[in-house]
Amino acid sequence: MAIKITDECINCGACEPECPNNAIYEGGVEWAMSDGTSVKGVYVLMNGTEVDADKRNEPISVDTYYIVPNKCTECQGFHEEPQCAAVCPVDCCVPDETYVETVEALMAKKEKMHL
């Protein structure tokens, strides 16, 4: 499961530098698959959509920090637990039930992003 940031976020920014996939963005900031990864060219998102890895995408949130589900691996292969949740002072980094993935799928996603 990807992690999401709830509306309780206080915009402290503690989570952003902890993400090994660069999946966390400040509210209002556009994101790209290539940010902080080795992804180049065409990338297939979880829903099957093909995107240019360098394409800037609309922010998922404009008011608070947010996590891009297509880049979140719950820190699998990097840490024992999601680092955003570990450092969040208000516990607003929680599992996102919309994106249920096995550990194997999360590890495959990690390998695809970090060649």
ABEGO torsion letter per residue (X at the ends): XBBBBBAABAGAGAAAAABAAGABBBBGBBBBAABGBABBEBBBBAAGBBBBAABBBBBABAABBBBBAAABAGGBGABABBAAAAABAAGABBBBAABBBBAAAAAAAAAAABX
